[in-house]
Every structure is written in C-alpha cells, then in structure tokens.
Amino acid sequence: MDFVADIGSFLLKAAIIVVAIGFIVGLLAQAAQKQKKSKGDLQVTHLSKELNELSEQLKIELMDKKAQKKALKALKKKKATENKEKRLFVIDFKGSMDAKEVDSLRHEVNAILNLATEKDEVLVRLESGGGVVNGYGLAAAQLQRLREQKLTVNVAIDKVAASGGYMMACVGHKLMAAPFAFIGSIGVVAQIPNFHRFLKKHNVDFEQLTAGEYKRTLTLFGENTDEGRRKFKQDLEAIHRQFKSFVQENRAELDIDKVATGEVWSGQEAKELGLIDEVTTSDAWLMKQHKGFDVLQLQYVIRKPLSERFAKGMSVIIHTLKTSLTRSDVSQ
C-alpha cells in the first residue's frame, strides 16, 4: 500500500509540474504577442472620483440610516450629471541619477498634448535629487512642450527637487513645496577617480591616443595635467552658466547669483528666496483644486523585458511547488 501511495504522490507532483510548464509557455506566448504591439501602457486614474468618494463616504458614515439612504441617492444623481469642463492632468516624475524616467514622461506629455485644451492644467509631482545634465535637460524640455501649448504647468515638490530636479521644476508656472522639502542645488559637480599612481607602482603602462586638443582632458588611468584640469573646470563653468541662464529665464524675479551657489534650502527658506511660490504639499493643493477640475492621473508604464517576467514567474511557481510539496511531506 505504501508503494501505491508513493506512486500516486509521484504522479501528482509530475502533473503539477507539467501544468505549471504549460501555464508558463502560454503566458510567454501571450506576452510575446503583446510585446510586439507596444512597449508599454498608458494608465489613467480618475483622482477626482477617488477624492470625492472619500469625502462623501465619511460624511455619509456619520449620518443616521434614514439620512444615509437619502444622501446615497443624491450622490448617485450627482455622479450621473456631473461633467466638469476643465481637466487637471497629474503626472509623477521620480527621477534617478541617469533620468531614465524621461522615456515615460515623454509618452505622458504626448498624451496630454493630443487631448488638452487651453482651459486644462497640468500638475507635475516631482521628486529628484538630480543627475546627468543631458538627461535632466531633456526632461525639462519635455515640460517646456506643455508651456509652449499654452497649458498652465504646476509643479509640486513633496521631498526633493535639487540640481537637475530643480532645473525641471523651474519650468512650471507655479512651484509648490512641502515645508521641509529640499530645494535648489543650482550647481554642477564632477568626480573622477584616478589610478595613475597605483598603476605606476605596479609597473603597468597606460597609453591613450586622441585626435583633437581637448578630446580628453581628465582621465581615469593616465597622469592628469594642470592644463587638463583647467579645461575640465572651464567646461563645468560653461554648464553652470547655462543652468543659471535657464533658471533665470523661467523665474525672472529670482536673484540668480544669490541662489546659484550649489546650496540646498528647505521649502520654507526656498519660498523666502523666491525659488518656489507656495509652501504646501501636493495633497493639500489637490484637495483645494479638485472640485473645479476633472482630475486625471496619467502614468505610462514600460513593459518589463520578457526574460525578467519569465524569471519572476518561474521563481513564483518554484516557490509554490516547494511549499506544496513540503506540506505534502509533512502531512504524510
């Protein structure tokens, strides 16, 4: 009888594995088909509905049963007839060092520009400590496209908008920040390690050939020169001047020489210096605005590579099988 039970257990386990493999193959085929059509999906969330429902639900919960019935009926009627003329498009940008999120931002801006009118507004909830110049320059240019189409751009900073993050933020017509958010860092920095002395100590030669006087100014492995350092510093100063000019163009009343020192200030200090217009959180601002707008949050989600999804699916299935088999062994 034990032998028969062992055979039955083995067949059950084998069947589970076969079904799991078939399921994975099916998912891969389906995912591959979708991958051909699009890199990602634009997800739309009706924030005005969520905000209204939360507020109304709390009010209704505090009523007696008779009043609740009447209030629910009135709320249902209000939803059916409510049609706001103005829309507020909300997009989130949480920037990394290389500003790779600009790809999703581009799709979100394209979607808004294809749909919005001059009555509509945009809220960018921004969070970034900055990063590469070219990446954040492109991100700021994407927000400028909204202004060029005569749309009002609002920027809310709940945690940090520094360096490249502030470069993006200053594009907005109105800037808001939480009291203790970090704002500013209008400066440029570059850090380069040099291994020349280490290589020299170990008798390792390094050769670098260039065409063009300043093709390479500082190097990781060669011996850096004062002339190379001077030219590299000049390049940083040129980028800094361009950064300052960009901020000044977007915030004409700002004393740029006073704030373009690379320093960071809290939201309250930033307001006093003119770096932002209002001290508030994005949630507080949205609560004030949502009654006059149809608030729509847009998020372009890039599909994960097929290999990554496959690996994740396999790990989940293997974990499930291990758990089920362990339970089976314990029960025996």
Protein Blocks (a to p, Z undefined) as FASTA:
>chain_A
ZZmmmmmmmmmmmmmmmmmmmmmmmmmmmmmmmmmmpgbdcddddfklmmmmmmmmmmmm
mpcfklmmmmmmmmmmmmmmgccfbdcddddddddfkommmmmmmmmmmmmmmmmcfkbc
cddddddebjafklmmmmmmmmmmmmmnopacddddfkbcghjlmmmmmmpmbdcddfkb
ceejiacddddddfklmmmmnopacddddedjklpmbdfklccdfklmmmmmmmmmmmmm
mmmmmmmmmmmmbcfklmmnopacdfklmmmnopambdcdfklmmmmmmmmpccdddddd
ddddfklmmmmmmmmmmmmmmmmmmmmmmmZZ
